[in-house]
Amino acid sequence: MARLTTFSRLLITLAIVAGVYFAVTKFLPQFQKAKTDAPSQTEQPAQDDTRTDDAAATGNNTSTTNWGKSSAPSTASFTPAPFNYTPASASSGKLKGVVELGATGFNSFIVRIDAQKNWQLEKAEYGASLVYEKLTSDDDVKSGLKRYIADMLGFGVGSKDIHFVVSSGAKKVDITRKITAELKKMGYFVNEVTPQQEGQLALKAALPKSYSNRAFVVDVGSGNTKISWLPGGALEGPGAKYFQNNTPDGDVHQQTKALASQIPSNLRGTCFIIGGVPYELAKQTRNGKERYTVLKAPGGYTADGAKQKAGLNIYSAIADATGCKQFVFDWDANFTIGFLLNL
């Protein structure tokens, strides 16, 4: 390089500068674009839209999509408070019978009721799913009703002390008209109840007198959920089969929570809870033949199927709204027994 002239060294320097300039102008923009297009480290990955097992079990893809994409409700977790209560005996009372024409078929109850309205369940019989599943023909209705009536008469219930009640969920089904018509032919009157009346009747059966100023009652049915308290509280919310209507669980959680928030604060110490899903939860921990079973917190259960998942969603919403830590399932109470007590 020392032998080169000043002019030669200048040409070489210019060539190097030109090469660097060409390389920068050609490759730097592509490098910057690639850097801009690269995902940020804080960007969230796409949500997995995989079907859940419970939703798959329903066989309804539309319902599954809504279920999976709705906002996830909270699952209440707490240590349940112990419950110690023994109901008064009604051994000197009179036998009365009631047949419920409900969303899950014919259910019958024979109850002994005394003059103070103390009661005790003497016999209960739960039917198959005859109403919503539309498995009942005219002959099935007639023979089923006659059998229920004959069983009650044989147990010692007087013919005038047998009553029939149509639940608020069942009367929405066409087959109920067929059942009602058949009963009228047999000379019986069929009593229909609204959801609000059903909630108040459940309250009358499930709420002990000594808890009237410190507790409320919840009846989680398939078609609706009734929330009631004294004096006069009666609310209706979605039932445990709401998923069949493609209703997101997050919507139901918020709706149920808003309803339960109306329960007076002084009545939130204990909740007496009945219904299909609470029954399934209670039988997991029932001790022998106890009348009352304290449920675990909603977060303590693993749902078995879509209906239980929906029921736990409703249960969780009520627990969230009220802060109640003592949910007591009554193995004997039913709104139709409240109907008998109300006569």
Summary of the structure (lengths in Angstrom):
residues: 343
radius of gyration: 32.5
end to end distance: 119.4
largest distance: 132.2
contacts: 1059
relative contact order: 0.14
helix: 44%
strand: 19%
